[in-house]
């Protein structure tokens, strides 16, 4: 069986580092598996790059980042499950309260402001849970995706908080709403549709 020397292992390590994994332990384990697979299938005349690509197709057919995401999900399964429960519960509650709050407001029924405020508060909790959930997964995403997600969440927080302040007649409501909408239209939406376009033509 062919055995890789230190220089060849260093080259393979450099190639694997292009995947930009954040988990150094996982990267080290993958390097070991890839090198073992290469040694099992290589002979003296086999080009190193060809053996590396073949080993990657065998071990990480969908890319190393996919392996990292799956490993992260397995390690944080219970946290992710609890977070999803909070997201779905508060998401349903906020939608329910906001829809009824707008109905009460249109019909000029009592307690419309209270219901709308509770709905916005529930939506704010939902966005907060999304921020926490996103913090767990951001490290495995590309930089443009991180910027888009963080900007979108920040816009949502500004708009929802500003709307709540508007209903309660607190100062600073207009500034928060305007800043949220400006960020939404000038940063988040262009990035969102550009990334959708790139994905569609890829």
Order of alpha helices (4+ residues) and beta strands (2+ residues): alpha-alpha-alpha-alpha-alpha-alpha-alpha-alpha-alpha
